[in-house]
Amino acid sequence: MELKVSVEGLDAVQAAFEAVPKQARYASSIAINRTLEETLEAGRREIRSVMTVRVPDFILPPTQLPAHARAKPTRLEGTASFGYADVVPGSIGARRETILRKFEYGGSKSAGDPMFPIAIPTKALRPSPSVLVPRAMYPVNLRLVPRRHAGNEELPGLRRGKVRTLSGGTVRSKKHRKELQLEGIGGTFGVMDEGGRLRWVFQRTGPGRRDVRLIWAFRQSIRIPRLLHFTELAGRVIDDRFLVNFSGAWELALRSAK
């Protein structure tokens, strides 16, 4: 989600440009940057108020505009964004942008590949919304789903070594344990649906047949609620704060004028 702000068409600052153009450009650049940073801060507050923030340094937008997004006296335009995804593809900002943009518009998220469905942790792994699931318990790290590497190469999700059945017996045959779907690490195993797609991941907690717990459920699509309203929020901040910021920056520019 990206928002650009410039002073084009703002009658309130036109008189300043006509009177002292150099100072007006300087004041305008300061006002744009301050207003956009206030917009980002408002966005951070909104995200905290409507979403569960588990890793603030990752999911919250920056508090300061990066250099490439800042207005300058020679370029009176600035940009506020969740993550500036177009600058460094694959960066933290780009990943943040991909995640948050979905909640700006709402809708649904579908798995692009049936072999890579959407994994949803159960309360066994996430007893409360603020808890982070250990990365070691991700299905790909349990060797239950394929791992996709660079170049679109897929490595199958099969565990090496022996596993145990629900009754406690040892299964050494790779073919046999695949048939029984006892493939995971740490006593985990997957259960498929009629179409052969992974639907659930269980973990054994003891030697008995019932000593299991459900830790992951898989879906081909999930609903994405519209939780964020960054565009409307930014519009309100700009309407409320730009002229205030310009007034303060204009006074500073006149005092520092030589």
Protein Blocks (a to p, Z undefined) as FASTA:
>chain_A
ZZdddfehiaklmmmmmmmmmlmmmmmmmmmmmmmmmmmmmmmmmmmmmpccfblmlmpc
cfbdcfklpccfklccddddfklpmlmghiaklmmmmmmmmmmngpadddfbfklccddd
dfklmmbfklccdfklgmklnopaccddehhiacddbdedjdddfkopacfblklmmmno
pabghhiacdddfkopafbdcddfbfbfklccdfbdcdfbdcdddfbcfklmmmmmmmmm
mmmmmmmmmmmmmmmpZZ
